[in-house]
Amino acid sequence: MTHDRSNRRDAPHEGASRRPGVDLSLSVDDVWLQEWAAEGIERLAALLAAHAAFDEFVRGRNNGGDECHGC
């Protein structure tokens, strides 16, 4: 017995109608991929922001005039 999986794969994501900005014509795979990529981009942006904040902190300490040359 063969199963036709094309309908299941092309069906809109179950929770997609509740999510703003989700295109209901996308397959479940495409919706998952977009959400996964968006999550990764958010995490990367947070990591870069943390690095930038630390860089600013270090530069502020070095430019503050209270330099410790032996520390």
C-alpha positions as CSV (number, residue, x, y, z in Angstrom):
1,M,0.0,0.0,0.0
2,T,1.4,3.4,-1.0
3,H,0.8,6.6,0.9
4,D,0.5,9.9,-0.9
5,R,2.5,12.2,1.3
6,S,2.4,15.2,-1.1
7,N,-0.8,16.6,0.6
8,R,0.7,16.3,4.0
9,R,3.9,18.0,3.0
10,D,2.2,20.8,1.2
11,A,-0.4,21.4,3.9
12,P,0.0,24.7,5.8
13,H,1.7,24.5,9.2
14,E,-0.9,23.7,11.9
15,G,-0.2,26.8,14.0
16,A,0.5,29.1,11.0
17,S,-2.8,30.8,11.0
18,R,-2.2,32.1,14.5
19,R,1.3,33.5,13.6
20,P,1.4,36.9,12.0
21,G,3.5,37.2,8.9
22,V,3.4,33.5,8.0
23,D,2.6,32.7,4.4
24,L,-0.1,29.9,4.5
25,S,0.9,28.8,1.0
26,L,4.3,27.5,2.3
27,S,4.8,23.9,3.1
28,V,5.5,22.7,6.7
29,D,9.1,22.3,5.8
30,D,9.4,25.8,4.5
31,V,7.7,27.3,7.5
32,W,9.9,25.4,9.9
33,L,13.0,26.4,8.0
34,Q,12.0,30.1,8.1
35,E,11.3,30.0,11.8
36,W,14.6,28.1,12.5
37,A,16.6,30.7,10.4
38,A,14.8,33.6,12.2
39,E,15.7,32.1,15.6
40,G,19.3,31.6,14.6
41,I,19.5,35.2,13.3
42,E,18.0,36.5,16.6
43,R,20.6,34.5,18.6
44,L,23.4,35.6,16.5
45,A,22.3,39.3,16.8
46,A,22.2,38.9,20.6
47,L,25.7,37.3,20.7
48,L,27.1,40.1,18.5
49,A,25.4,42.7,20.8
50,A,27.0,41.1,23.8
51,H,30.4,41.2,22.2
52,A,29.9,44.8,21.2
53,A,28.9,45.7,24.7
54,F,32.0,44.0,26.2
55,D,34.2,45.7,23.6
56,E,32.7,49.1,24.6
57,F,33.3,48.3,28.3
58,V,36.9,47.3,27.7
59,R,37.6,50.4,25.6
60,G,35.9,52.6,28.2
61,R,38.2,51.2,30.9
62,N,41.3,51.7,28.8
63,N,40.4,55.3,27.8
64,G,39.2,56.3,31.3
65,G,42.6,57.6,32.5
66,D,42.8,55.1,35.3
67,E,45.0,52.7,33.4
68,C,46.6,50.0,35.4
69,H,49.8,49.1,33.5
70,G,50.6,46.0,35.6
71,C,47.1,44.5,35.8
